[in-house]
């Protein structure tokens, strides 16, 4: 009987969640339409016109190549940010003194506008794939590192004492105790790092690339093509939102399983 009750109560909650999402999308679309009528289509295009322009862009023969270039740069940048960010966060979290020294340095570095590093990146990597990857990593690795480091610091001390009791090696401790205990907060860091890595990759394409979606955005901005800018922004927004929802569902599942 308890299983049936849980199932019946879970379904209405799930349905309400979907209904809330639909209502939110409708409200945003209406506000978007009103804002377009108020400011004019030269400033903000209407939702329908933006969607129509997005379909036209996707149907263009050159779009798959631009999508591939951006996906390759972003995927590589996010993989590097995730692997090195989590690894560095685990290390700095376990080494308290090193973490206390590095945290303000990372925060100071992250407060610098990344565009100021544009000449340095160009001189080091030139106009190409690695310049975009570096821009993405610069944006994404710091938040992932900080979230992971704080996850280690917030881990209950009893876990460490239990590991000492069972005489676990550092590798065994990291694999069986440290990493599993920190996964929910690490996923939260990956959520933030994902969006910021995408932002950095696009900025890299806008300033240090001859192809990709970021380059398309820069060309549209130079030509004052509002409909193209809005269409590309809408596609990026939908993509980032969907992936963040997946990360959020993963994080909630990990939290509830604990």
DAMO-V257872 format. One record per residue. PHI is phi in radians with two decimals (999 if undefined). PSI is psi in whole degrees, -180 to 180 (999 if undefined). Layout:
# DAMO-V257872
PHI&PSI + PHI&PSI
This chain:
# DAMO-V257872
999&-38 + -1.14&-35 + -1.14&-41 + -1.12&-41 + -1.11&-44 + -1.09&-42 + -1.10&-44 + -1.20&-33 + -1.35&-28 + -1.28&-36 + -1.11&-48 + -1.05&-38 + -1.11&-43 + -1.11&-42 + -1.13&-41 + -1.13&-36 + -1.12&-44 + -1.13&-41 + -1.11&-42 + -1.07&-39 + -1.12&-43 + -1.12&-44 + -1.07&-42 + -1.09&-43 + -1.10&-43 + -1.11&-44 + -1.09&-44 + -1.10&-40 + -1.11&-41 + -1.13&-45 + -1.09&-40 + -1.06&-45 + -1.08&-45 + -1.13&-41 + -1.14&-37 + -1.15&-42 + -1.18&-32 + -1.30&-48 + -1.50&-22 + 1.76&148 + -1.16&-17 + -1.25&-23 + -1.68&-51 + -2.36&119 + -1.30&157 + -1.21&159 + -0.98&-45 + -1.09&-44 + -1.14&-37 + -1.15&-45 + -1.11&-42 + -1.07&-42 + -1.17&-37 + -1.09&-41 + -1.11&-40 + -1.11&-42 + -1.12&-45 + -1.10&-34 + -1.35&-13 + -1.16&146 + -1.18&-26 + -1.52&-12 + -1.15&-42 + -0.97&-38 + -1.16&-43 + -1.10&-41 + -1.12&-41 + -1.11&-44 + -1.09&-46 + -1.17&-42 + -1.11&-40 + -1.12&-46 + -1.16&-45 + -1.18&-45 + -1.03&-43 + -1.15&-44 + -1.11&-42 + -1.21&-37 + -1.10&-44 + -1.12&-45 + -1.08&-42 + -1.18&-49 + -1.15&-52 + -1.30&-34 + -1.14&-46 + -1.16&-45 + -1.08&-45 + -1.19&-37 + -1.13&-41 + -1.09&-42 + -1.16&-48 + -1.22&-31 + -1.21&-37 + -1.31&-31 + -1.77&94 + -1.03&-44 + -1.13&-44 + -1.11&-39 + -1.14&-41 + -1.13&-32 + -1.36&-42 + -1.38&-30 + -1.02&-52 + -1.12&-31 + -1.16&-43 + -1.16&-40 + -1.14&-39 + -1.12&-42 + -1.13&-39 + -1.26&-23 + -1.33&-13 + -1.29&131 + -1.04&123 + -1.15&-22 + -1.10&-27 + -1.15&-21 + -1.51&0 + -0.96&-48 + -1.10&-37 + -1.13&-45 + -1.11&-41 + -1.12&-43 + -1.14&-35 + -1.40&-38 + -2.12&-12 + 1.29&-177 + -1.45&102 + -3.10&-165 + -1.08&-45 + -1.22&-27 + -1.11&-42 + -1.17&-40 + -1.10&-44 + -1.09&-43 + -1.04&-42 + -1.14&-44 + -1.14&-40 + -1.01&-38 + -1.36&-35 + -1.66&-27 + -1.28&-34 + -1.14&-50 + -1.09&-36 + -1.12&-42 + -1.09&-45 + -1.15&-43 + -1.08&-43 + -1.15&-42 + -1.08&-44 + -1.17&-32 + -1.10&-41 + -1.16&-42 + -1.14&-32 + -1.51&1 + -1.18&136 + -0.99&133 + -1.06&-23 + -1.10&-28 + -1.11&-43 + -1.17&-41 + -1.13&-38 + -1.14&-39 + -1.12&-39 + -1.17&-36 + -1.10&-42 + -1.50&2 + 0.96&50 + -1.35&142 + -1.26&164 + -0.98&-39 + -1.19&-43 + -1.15&-38 + -1.10&-44 + -1.16&-39 + -1.34&-44 + -1.70&-19 + -2.12&-59 + -1.10&-56 + -1.12&-47 + -1.06&-36 + -1.23&-25 + -1.74&-4 + -0.96&-46 + -1.00&-44 + -1.27&-30 + -1.12&-42 + -1.09&-38 + -1.07&-41 + -1.14&-38 + -1.14&-35 + -1.04&-49 + -1.18&-44 + -1.10&-33 + -1.05&-52 + -1.11&-42 + -1.27&-33 + -1.15&-41 + -1.07&-44 + -1.04&-47 + -1.11&-40 + -1.10&-43 + -1.15&-40 + -1.09&-41 + -1.07&-39 + -1.22&-33 + -1.20&-34 + -1.92&-19 + -2.41&41 + -2.70&158 + -1.97&10 + -2.75&171 + 1.84&171 + -1.17&-37 + -1.06&-39 + -1.14&-40 + -1.05&-41 + -1.09&-44 + -1.12&-42 + -1.10&-43 + -1.11&-37 + -1.16&-41 + -1.15&-31 + -1.61&-1 + 1.00&40 + -1.57&89 + -1.07&-41 + -1.11&-39 + -1.19&-42 + -1.06&-46 + -1.14&-39 + -1.15&-45 + -1.15&-40 + -1.10&-39 + -1.12&-44 + -1.10&-43 + -1.15&-39 + -1.10&-45 + -1.12&-44 + -1.08&-50 + -1.11&-38 + -1.15&-45 + -1.10&-44 + -1.17&-39 + -1.14&-34 + -1.13&-38 + -1.13&-44 + -1.06&-42 + -1.13&-42 + -1.11&-40 + -1.11&-44 + -1.11&-43 + -1.13&-39 + -1.13&-41 + -1.14&-40 + -1.16&-43 + -1.22&-32 + -1.20&-23 + -1.29&999
